[in-house]
Amino acid sequence: MNERALVWLEAARLALEGRTAGMATVSRRRGSLPMARDAKLVACDDGRHWGTVGGGCTEADVIVQALEAAAAGRPAVARHTLNADLAGDVGLSCGGTAEFFLEPIVSGASAAAVYEAVGRAILTRTPAEVRTAVDWTAGPAKHVRVGEETLGLGTVPAMVGEESGVFAESVPRLPRVIVFGAGHVGVEIARLAARAGFYVVAVDDRDEFADARRLPGVDEVIVEDFRTALDRLLLDADDYVLATTRGHSYDAYIVERTAASDARYVGMLGSRRKKEVIWQALRAAGVPESALARVRVPIGEPIGADTPAEIAVSVVAELIRIRRSGESPGK
């Protein structure tokens, strides 16, 4: 399961159980820090926690502070500064300042429904907006909007920002990686991409390969002819398409169907020689040169990868780079 969704769903479970627990979310960060801009964790008073805000001494302190906010029954803000000297002392090559919004996990079914709605939105690639009041003097106040539905606790001001006393979170839908072909390399790519936070779809026309037991963490496993699967898939600007099938003809068909699509990334597993052979056929079939020019072959970062696992590391590293850098779809 996607880790970000898991954090929210565990919060829902803790709310139903009435456990003392807190949530910590990065609200602001400056400098070079070992955490994502939207890093989040949930910590329970029994020592368990889900998610991460970077690990190390900072995370240990944030867990304590989140539980203190939970015990106090009201949100708080914590600031942590990691300077170069401290970074060196603890073996980290980073430095900067991060602020965390800390809040109690509210007990009860109504609160659990709020947390679960966010988790389910992540799992279904539905954008969500979360607004939490900073002042809980009149009781907990947290709203979530998923699609056209809004649910929540208490009253949260309509305006957002520090001036209005509202902590706002945007939860965009996950970028989707579609791996056509669940052979040795395809499976490794799909599994690692899921661990890296992508929504992953694995497609193969063979039952024994498109088997969910081979693809832990993958969001969708489709056993279907590639042609039929492509007929049903609508590709958007946050899609990443990978042709990693067992045959040149299958890969050629997938590239033909997706090269001119709105997908953020289209790539084909194979050598430059394979590319030359397939590109000749695709040109003859009328695929525009501009569409072929944006297809990446070979795929992956040039790290000398050889084994399926190494190839997966190189490919997912490339996907992450494109996702984070805002690099244009073309090479």
C-alpha positions as CSV (number, residue, x, y, z in Angstrom):
1,M,0.0,0.0,0.0
2,N,1.2,3.5,-0.7
3,E,2.9,4.9,2.4
4,R,1.1,8.2,2.3
5,A,-2.3,6.5,2.2
6,L,-1.2,4.2,4.9
7,V,-0.5,7.1,7.3
8,W,-4.0,8.4,6.9
9,L,-5.6,5.0,7.2
10,E,-3.7,4.2,10.3
11,A,-4.8,7.5,11.7
12,A,-8.4,6.4,11.0
13,R,-7.8,3.1,12.8
14,L,-6.3,4.8,15.8
15,A,-9.2,7.2,16.0
16,L,-11.7,4.3,16.1
17,E,-9.6,2.6,18.8
18,G,-9.4,5.9,20.9
19,R,-5.6,5.7,21.1
20,T,-3.5,8.7,22.2
21,A,-1.7,9.5,18.9
22,G,-0.4,12.5,17.0
23,M,0.2,13.6,13.4
24,A,3.2,15.7,12.3
25,T,3.3,17.3,8.8
26,V,6.1,19.4,7.3
27,S,4.6,22.8,6.9
28,R,7.6,24.7,5.7
29,R,11.2,23.8,4.9
30,R,14.3,25.8,3.8
31,G,17.7,24.5,2.8
32,S,18.9,21.0,2.1
33,L,16.9,18.6,4.3
34,P,16.4,14.8,4.3
35,M,12.7,15.0,4.0
36,A,10.0,15.5,1.4
37,R,8.2,18.8,1.2
38,D,4.9,17.1,2.3
39,A,6.4,14.6,4.6
40,K,4.1,13.3,7.3
41,L,4.0,10.8,10.1
42,V,1.6,9.5,12.7
43,A,2.9,8.3,16.1
44,C,1.1,6.3,18.8
45,D,1.8,6.4,22.5
46,D,2.7,2.6,22.4
47,G,5.8,3.4,20.4
48,R,4.5,2.6,16.9
49,H,4.6,5.1,14.1
50,W,3.9,5.3,10.4
51,G,5.4,7.5,7.7
52,T,8.5,9.5,8.1
53,V,9.8,13.1,8.3
54,G,13.3,12.2,7.4
55,G,14.5,9.9,10.1
56,G,17.4,10.5,12.6
57,C,17.4,12.8,15.6
58,T,14.9,15.3,14.0
59,E,12.3,12.6,13.5
60,A,12.8,11.2,17.1
61,D,12.2,14.8,18.4
62,V,9.1,15.3,16.2
63,I,7.5,12.1,17.4
64,V,7.9,13.2,21.0
65,Q,6.4,16.6,20.1
66,A,3.5,15.1,18.2
67,L,2.6,13.0,21.2
68,E,2.9,16.0,23.5
69,A,0.4,17.8,21.2
70,A,-1.8,14.7,21.4
71,A,-1.6,14.7,25.2
72,A,-2.4,18.5,25.3
73,G,-5.4,18.0,23.0
74,R,-4.5,20.9,20.7
75,P,-2.2,21.6,17.7
76,A,1.2,23.1,17.9
77,V,4.0,24.2,15.6
78,A,7.6,23.0,16.1
79,R,10.7,24.3,14.3
80,H,13.9,22.3,13.8
81,T,17.2,23.6,12.5
82,L,19.9,21.3,11.3
83,N,23.1,23.3,10.7
84,A,26.2,22.1,8.9
85,D,28.0,21.3,12.2
86,L,25.2,19.2,13.6
87,A,24.7,17.5,10.2
88,G,28.4,16.5,10.3
89,D,28.1,15.2,13.9
90,V,25.3,12.9,13.0
91,G,26.7,11.8,9.6
92,L,24.4,13.9,7.5
93,S,25.5,16.2,4.6
94,C,22.6,18.6,4.9
95,G,21.4,21.7,6.7
96,G,18.4,23.9,6.9
97,T,15.2,24.7,8.8
98,A,11.9,22.8,8.9
99,E,8.6,23.7,10.6
100,F,6.1,21.0,11.5
101,F,2.4,21.2,12.2
102,L,1.6,18.9,15.0
103,E,-2.0,17.8,15.8
104,P,-3.7,15.2,17.9
105,I,-5.4,12.2,16.3
106,V,-9.0,12.9,17.3
107,S,-11.0,9.9,18.6
108,G,-14.3,8.7,17.3
109,A,-16.1,7.6,14.2
110,S,-16.5,11.1,12.7
111,A,-12.8,11.8,12.9
112,A,-11.9,8.4,11.6
113,A,-14.1,9.1,8.5
114,V,-12.1,12.3,7.8
115,Y,-8.7,10.5,8.0
116,E,-10.0,7.5,6.0
117,A,-11.4,9.8,3.3
118,V,-8.0,11.2,2.6
119,G,-6.4,7.8,2.6
120,R,-9.0,6.5,0.2
121,A,-8.5,9.6,-2.0
122,I,-4.8,8.8,-2.3
123,L,-5.5,5.1,-3.2
124,T,-8.0,6.1,-5.9
125,R,-6.0,8.9,-7.3
126,T,-8.6,11.5,-6.4
127,P,-7.3,15.0,-5.4
128,A,-8.2,16.1,-1.9
129,E,-7.9,19.3,0.1
130,V,-7.5,19.2,3.9
131,R,-8.0,22.2,6.2
132,T,-7.2,22.2,9.9
133,A,-7.9,25.0,12.3
134,V,-4.9,25.9,14.4
135,D,-7.0,27.0,17.4
136,W,-9.0,24.1,19.0
137,T,-10.3,26.1,21.9
138,A,-13.9,25.3,20.8
139,G,-12.9,21.7,20.0
140,P,-11.2,19.9,17.1
141,A,-11.7,21.4,13.7
142,K,-10.6,19.6,10.5
143,H,-12.3,19.4,7.1
144,V,-11.5,17.4,4.0
145,R,-12.8,17.9,0.5
146,V,-12.7,15.0,-1.9
147,G,-14.2,15.7,-5.2
148,E,-17.6,17.3,-4.5
149,E,-17.8,15.9,-1.0
150,T,-16.8,17.7,2.1
151,L,-16.8,16.2,5.6
152,G,-15.2,17.1,8.8
153,L,-15.2,18.1,12.5
154,G,-16.0,21.5,13.9
155,T,-15.8,24.8,12.2
156,V,-12.8,25.7,10.0
157,P,-12.5,29.2,8.6
158,A,-13.0,29.4,4.9
159,M,-9.8,31.4,4.4
160,V,-6.4,29.6,4.6
161,G,-3.0,30.7,5.7
162,E,-1.3,31.8,8.9
163,E,-3.4,35.0,9.1
164,S,-6.6,33.0,9.2
165,G,-5.3,30.3,11.6
166,V,-5.8,27.5,9.1
167,F,-3.2,24.9,8.1
168,A,-4.1,23.8,4.5
169,E,-2.8,20.7,2.7
170,S,-3.2,19.9,-0.9
171,V,-3.2,16.2,-1.6
172,P,-2.7,15.8,-5.4
173,R,-3.4,12.6,-7.1
174,L,-0.5,10.2,-7.4
175,P,1.4,10.1,-10.7
176,R,0.7,6.8,-12.5
177,V,3.3,4.4,-13.9
178,I,1.9,1.8,-16.4
179,V,4.2,-1.1,-17.0
180,F,3.3,-3.1,-20.0
181,G,4.9,-6.5,-19.6
182,A,5.3,-8.3,-16.2
183,G,8.5,-10.3,-17.0
184,H,11.6,-10.2,-14.9
185,V,12.4,-6.6,-15.5
186,G,8.8,-5.3,-15.6
187,V,8.1,-6.9,-12.2
188,E,11.2,-5.3,-10.7
189,I,10.3,-1.9,-12.1
190,A,6.7,-2.1,-11.0
191,R,7.6,-3.1,-7.4
192,L,10.2,-0.4,-7.0
193,A,8.0,2.3,-8.5
194,A,5.3,1.5,-6.0
195,R,7.8,1.8,-3.2
196,A,8.9,5.2,-4.6
197,G,5.4,6.6,-4.3
198,F,3.9,6.1,-7.7
199,Y,0.5,4.6,-8.5
200,V,1.5,1.5,-10.4
201,V,-0.4,-0.5,-13.0
202,A,1.1,-3.7,-14.3
203,V,-0.4,-5.2,-17.5
204,D,0.4,-8.6,-19.1
205,D,-1.7,-10.9,-21.2
206,R,-0.4,-14.0,-19.3
207,D,-2.1,-15.1,-16.1
208,E,1.0,-16.6,-14.6
209,F,2.9,-13.3,-15.0
210,A,0.1,-10.8,-14.2
211,D,-0.2,-12.4,-10.7
212,A,-0.7,-10.0,-7.8
213,R,1.4,-12.4,-5.6
214,R,4.4,-11.5,-7.8
215,L,3.6,-7.8,-7.6
216,P,3.3,-6.7,-3.9
217,G,2.5,-3.1,-3.5
218,V,1.3,-2.6,-7.1
219,D,-2.0,-0.9,-7.2
220,E,-3.6,-2.6,-10.2
221,V,-2.7,-5.8,-11.9
222,I,-4.4,-6.3,-15.3
223,V,-4.5,-9.6,-17.1
224,E,-5.5,-8.5,-20.6
225,D,-4.4,-8.2,-24.2
226,F,-2.3,-5.1,-24.6
227,R,-4.5,-3.8,-27.3
228,T,-7.6,-4.1,-25.2
229,A,-5.9,-2.5,-22.2
230,L,-4.7,0.5,-24.3
231,D,-8.3,0.9,-25.6
232,R,-9.5,1.4,-22.0
233,L,-6.7,3.6,-20.7
234,L,-6.9,7.3,-20.9
235,L,-3.4,8.8,-20.7
236,D,-2.9,12.1,-18.9
237,A,0.0,14.4,-18.2
238,D,0.9,12.6,-15.0
239,D,1.2,9.2,-16.6
240,Y,4.5,7.3,-17.2
241,V,4.3,4.5,-19.8
242,L,6.8,1.7,-20.0
243,A,7.0,-0.9,-22.8
244,T,8.8,-3.9,-21.2
245,T,7.1,-6.8,-23.0
246,R,8.6,-10.1,-24.2
247,G,8.5,-9.2,-27.9
248,H,9.5,-6.4,-30.3
249,S,6.0,-6.4,-31.9
250,Y,4.3,-5.8,-28.6
251,D,6.7,-3.0,-27.7
252,A,6.2,-1.5,-31.1
253,Y,2.5,-1.5,-30.8
254,I,2.6,0.1,-27.3
255,V,4.9,2.8,-28.6
256,E,2.7,3.4,-31.6
257,R,-0.3,3.9,-29.4
258,T,1.3,6.1,-26.8
259,A,4.1,8.1,-28.4
260,A,1.7,10.9,-29.3
261,S,-0.4,10.7,-26.2
262,D,-0.5,13.2,-23.3
263,A,1.6,10.9,-21.1
264,R,4.4,12.7,-19.3
265,Y,6.8,9.9,-20.2
266,V,6.9,7.1,-22.7
267,G,9.8,4.7,-22.7
268,M,10.8,1.3,-24.2
269,L,13.1,-1.3,-22.7
270,G,15.8,-2.2,-25.2
271,S,19.0,-1.4,-27.0
272,R,19.7,1.3,-29.6
273,R,19.7,-1.4,-32.2
274,K,16.2,-2.5,-31.2
275,K,15.1,1.1,-31.4
276,E,16.4,1.4,-35.0
277,V,14.5,-1.7,-36.1
278,I,11.2,-0.7,-34.5
279,W,11.5,3.0,-35.5
280,Q,11.8,2.0,-39.1
281,A,8.5,0.0,-38.8
282,L,6.8,2.8,-36.9
283,R,7.8,5.4,-39.5
284,A,6.5,3.2,-42.2
285,A,3.2,2.9,-40.2
286,G,2.9,6.7,-40.2
287,V,3.9,7.5,-36.6
288,P,5.1,11.2,-36.7
289,E,8.8,11.8,-36.1
290,S,7.9,14.4,-33.4
291,A,6.1,11.6,-31.5
292,L,9.0,9.2,-31.8
293,A,11.5,11.8,-30.7
294,R,9.9,12.0,-27.2
295,V,10.1,8.2,-26.6
296,R,13.1,7.2,-24.4
297,V,15.1,4.3,-25.5
298,P,17.1,2.9,-23.8
299,I,15.3,3.8,-20.5
300,G,16.9,4.5,-17.2
301,E,19.8,6.5,-15.8
302,P,23.2,5.5,-17.2
303,I,24.6,3.6,-14.2
304,G,25.8,0.4,-16.0
305,A,22.7,-1.6,-14.9
306,D,22.7,-5.2,-15.9
307,T,20.5,-7.4,-13.7
308,P,16.7,-6.9,-13.6
309,A,16.9,-5.3,-10.2
310,E,19.7,-2.9,-11.3
311,I,17.7,-2.0,-14.4
312,A,14.7,-1.2,-12.2
313,V,16.8,1.0,-10.0
314,S,18.0,3.0,-13.1
315,V,14.5,3.3,-14.6
316,V,12.8,4.4,-11.4
317,A,15.6,6.8,-10.7
318,E,14.8,8.4,-14.1
319,L,11.1,8.5,-13.4
320,I,11.8,10.2,-10.1
321,R,14.1,12.8,-11.7
322,I,11.5,13.7,-14.3
323,R,8.8,13.8,-11.7
324,R,10.7,16.1,-9.3
325,S,12.5,18.3,-11.8
326,G,9.7,19.2,-14.0
327,E,11.7,18.2,-17.0
328,S,9.8,18.5,-20.3
329,P,8.3,15.3,-21.8
330,G,10.8,15.3,-24.7
331,K,14.4,14.4,-24.2
